[in-house]
């Protein structure tokens, strides 16, 4: 009797363990539905950036000053110059505005030395945007 009772008790225990399994299929369905919901409701925002053309190593071309581009140079020590005059950072915008008034359709060329600080370049780009110069090109300069 004791052996038959043990066998029945083991069957009942084994049967109870089989029923204790958790079905995770509904939970996975809910997770996938929430994932699809968040993907669909996310708004995709395209941020506007500043387009800058990559500098080339070609030597600068000589252009007549009356119809040519506006050339701003940044030397190795990050000094900004226009037409041979060194400019303060606060005076860059005013000088670009005057140059744009003289040559309204001329592009701006920034000739930057490779070891110049990026802050000088950003100052000129911000001033050009504030003045309304549409065409801005960046070139490297060894001077």
C-alpha positions in Angstrom: 0.0 0.0 0.0 2.7 2.3 0.8 4.3 1.9 -2.6 1.0 2.4 -4.5 0.4 5.5 -2.4 3.8 6.9 -3.2 3.3 6.4 -6.9 -0.1 8.3 -6.8 1.4 11.1 -4.7 4.3 11.5 -7.2 1.8 11.6 -10.2 -0.2 14.3 -8.5 2.9 16.3 -7.6 4.2 16.0 -11.2 0.8 17.0 -12.6 0.6 20.1 -10.4 4.0 21.2 -11.5 2.9 21.0 -15.2 -0.1 23.3 -14.5 2.1 25.9 -12.8 3.8 27.1 -16.1 3.2 30.7 -17.0 2.1 31.5 -20.6 4.0 34.6 -21.7 2.5 34.9 -25.2 -0.1 37.5 -24.2 2.6 39.6 -22.5 4.7 39.5 -25.7 1.7 40.5 -27.7 1.2 43.6 -25.5 4.9 44.5 -25.7 4.9 44.4 -29.5 1.7 46.4 -29.7 3.2 49.1 -27.4 6.4 49.1 -29.5 4.4 49.6 -32.7 2.3 52.4 -31.0 5.5 54.3 -29.9 7.1 53.9 -33.3 4.0 55.2 -35.1 3.4 58.1 -32.7 7.0 59.3 -32.7 7.4 62.5 -34.7 10.5 62.6 -36.8 12.1 66.1 -36.8 14.7 67.0 -39.3 17.0 69.5 -37.8 18.3 72.2 -40.0 22.1 72.4 -40.2 24.7 74.6 -41.8 26.0 73.5 -45.1 29.7 74.0 -45.5 31.7 73.0 -48.6 34.8 71.1 -47.8 38.1 73.0 -48.3 40.4 72.0 -51.1 44.2 72.1 -51.3 44.1 73.9 -54.7 45.9 77.3 -54.7 43.5 80.3 -54.6 42.7 81.9 -57.9 43.3 85.6 -58.5 40.0 87.5 -59.1 39.3 91.1 -59.8 38.3 92.9 -56.6 35.5 95.0 -58.1 33.4 91.9 -59.1 35.2 89.1 -57.2 34.2 87.3 -54.0 34.5 88.7 -50.5 37.6 87.0 -49.1 38.1 86.7 -45.3 41.4 85.2 -44.1 42.1 83.4 -40.8 45.8 83.0 -40.1 47.6 80.4 -38.0 47.1 82.4 -34.8 43.3 82.7 -35.5 43.4 86.4 -36.4 40.6 87.4 -38.9 41.6 89.7 -41.7 39.7 91.3 -44.6 41.5 93.2 -47.4 44.7 93.0 -45.4 43.2 94.6 -42.3 43.0 92.6 -39.0 39.5 92.6 -37.6 38.2 92.3 -34.1 35.6 89.6 -33.6 33.0 92.1 -32.8 33.7 94.1 -36.1 33.4 91.1 -38.4 29.6 91.5 -39.0 29.8 95.2 -39.7 32.6 94.7 -42.2 30.8 91.9 -44.0 27.7 94.0 -44.1 29.7 96.8 -45.8 31.3 94.4 -48.3 27.9 92.9 -49.1 26.5 96.4 -49.8 29.4 97.0 -52.2 29.1 93.5 -53.9 25.6 92.2 -53.2 25.9 89.1 -55.4 29.4 88.1 -54.5 30.1 84.9 -52.6 32.1 84.8 -49.3 35.3 82.8 -49.3 36.8 82.0 -46.0 40.5 81.1 -46.3 41.4 79.4 -43.1 44.8 78.2 -42.0 44.7 74.5 -40.9 46.0 75.3 -37.4 43.4 78.1 -36.8 40.8 77.7 -34.1 37.3 76.7 -35.1 35.9 79.6 -33.1 37.2 82.1 -35.6 35.5 80.2 -38.4 32.2 80.0 -36.5 32.4 83.8 -35.8 32.6 84.5 -39.5 29.9 82.0 -40.4 27.5 83.5 -37.9 28.2 87.0 -39.1 27.7 85.9 -42.8 24.3 84.4 -41.8 23.3 87.5 -39.9 24.2 89.8 -42.9 22.4 87.5 -45.3 25.3 86.2 -47.5 23.9 83.1 -49.2 27.0 81.6 -50.7 29.8 80.8 -48.3 32.8 78.7 -49.2 35.7 77.5 -46.9 39.2 76.9 -48.2 42.5 76.1 -46.6 45.3 78.6 -46.7 48.9 78.1 -45.9 49.6 81.7 -45.1 
